[in-house]
Amino acid sequence: MKILLTLGLAAGAWCLLPAFVSTSPSVLDQEPSFDVQEDEPTPLQLAMRTLGDSIGKVRKLAKDPKSKELLPLLVQAEAAAMSLLVNPPEDPDDLKNAALALWKISFRQEALALAQDILNLQVAVVNQDADAIQKGLKALGDREGSGHMKFG
């Protein structure tokens, strides 16, 4: 009698099992998922990424100074450069008072100079001046190098 009762309960549970089990693929069939939260990029990082992407595309397209894609890319780069004014890097720990204030001013000056270089490049693109475009791209490359050296 105990055996029949046990078998009956087991059979009943077996019949009810599909109601409690998802019809989705087995957990064992799925790729392992590690719920790693990546930090959201900062506004500074987004601006730098936009600058890099835009100028990179401009470099590739610069072989054709008549390309209609150049000016919109440079306007996008200009906007990213201007956003640096309100999205500076974190303050360096080793600077205080006047030195920190001068560092912050220097960063904004560099951002404005970068925007000016991009505007000069826009003029070269509008004028379809291949030589000026190449010079402008070199100036941007130099500015990028010096900016990264000064501000990280």
C-alpha positions in Angstrom: 0.0 0.0 0.0 2.8 2.4 0.8 4.5 1.6 -2.5 1.3 2.3 -4.4 0.7 5.6 -2.6 4.3 6.6 -3.3 4.0 5.7 -7.0 0.7 7.6 -7.2 2.2 10.7 -5.7 5.2 10.5 -8.0 2.9 10.0 -11.0 0.8 13.0 -10.0 3.8 15.2 -9.5 5.1 14.1 -12.9 1.9 15.1 -14.5 1.9 18.5 -12.8 5.6 19.2 -13.6 5.0 20.8 -17.1 2.8 23.4 -15.4 5.7 24.6 -13.3 8.6 24.2 -15.8 9.1 26.8 -18.4 8.9 25.8 -22.0 11.9 27.9 -22.9 15.2 26.1 -23.6 16.9 24.4 -20.8 19.2 26.5 -18.6 21.9 24.0 -19.5 21.5 24.7 -23.2 22.1 28.5 -22.8 25.4 30.3 -22.8 26.6 31.2 -19.4 25.7 34.8 -18.5 27.9 36.9 -16.3 25.9 40.0 -15.3 28.9 42.3 -15.4 27.9 46.0 -15.3 30.1 48.1 -17.4 30.5 51.7 -16.3 28.6 54.2 -18.4 31.1 56.4 -20.4 31.5 59.9 -19.0 30.5 62.9 -21.1 34.2 63.5 -21.6 34.8 60.0 -22.9 31.8 60.3 -25.2 33.1 63.6 -26.6 36.6 62.1 -27.1 35.1 59.1 -28.8 33.0 61.3 -31.1 36.1 63.4 -31.9 38.2 60.4 -32.7 35.5 58.8 -34.9 34.7 62.0 -36.7 38.3 63.0 -37.4 39.2 59.4 -38.3 36.4 59.4 -41.0 37.6 62.8 -42.2 41.1 61.5 -42.6 39.8 58.7 -44.9 37.6 61.0 -46.9 40.2 63.8 -47.2 41.5 62.4 -50.4 38.4 63.8 -52.0 38.2 67.5 -50.9 34.8 67.7 -52.7 33.2 65.0 -50.5 29.9 66.1 -49.2 30.5 64.0 -46.0 33.5 66.1 -44.8 31.7 69.2 -43.5 29.0 67.3 -41.4 31.7 65.2 -39.8 33.7 68.3 -38.9 30.6 70.0 -37.5 30.1 66.9 -35.3 33.7 67.1 -34.2 33.4 70.8 -33.4 30.4 70.1 -31.2 32.3 67.4 -29.4 35.3 69.8 -28.9 33.0 72.5 -27.5 31.4 70.0 -25.1 34.9 69.5 -23.6 34.5 73.0 -22.0 31.8 71.8 -19.7 33.1 68.2 -19.3 36.7 68.4 -18.2 38.7 65.5 -16.9 38.8 64.9 -13.2 41.0 67.2 -11.2 44.6 65.9 -10.7 45.2 65.0 -7.0 48.6 66.6 -6.9 47.3 70.1 -7.8 45.8 72.6 -5.4 44.6 76.2 -5.3 46.2 78.4 -8.0 47.9 75.5 -9.7 44.6 73.6 -10.0 42.9 76.7 -11.3 45.6 77.2 -13.9 45.3 73.6 -15.0 41.5 73.9 -15.5 42.0 77.1 -17.5 44.7 75.5 -19.6 42.3 72.6 -20.4 39.6 75.0 -21.5 42.1 76.9 -23.6 43.2 73.6 -25.3 39.5 72.7 -26.0 39.0 76.1 -27.6 42.1 75.8 -29.6 41.0 72.4 -30.8 37.6 73.8 -31.8 39.4 76.6 -33.7 41.5 74.0 -35.5 38.4 72.2 -36.5 36.8 75.4 -37.7 39.9 76.2 -39.8 39.6 72.7 -41.3 35.9 73.4 -42.1 37.0 76.5 -44.0 39.5 74.4 -46.0 36.7 71.9 -46.8 34.3 74.5 -47.9 37.0 76.0 -50.1 37.9 72.4 -51.3 41.5 73.2 -50.6 43.3 69.8 -50.5 46.6 71.3 -49.2 44.8 73.2 -46.4 42.8 70.1 -45.5 46.0 68.1 -45.1 47.6 70.9 -43.0 44.5 71.1 -40.9 44.6 67.4 -40.2 48.2 67.6 -39.2 47.4 70.4 -36.8 44.6 68.3 -35.3 47.0 65.4 -34.9 49.6 67.6 -33.2 46.9 69.1 -30.9 45.7 65.6 -30.0 49.2 64.6 -29.0 49.9 67.6 -26.9 46.5 67.5 -25.3 46.9 63.9 -24.3 50.3 64.6 -22.9 49.0 67.5 -20.8 45.7 66.1 -19.6 45.9 62.3 -19.9 
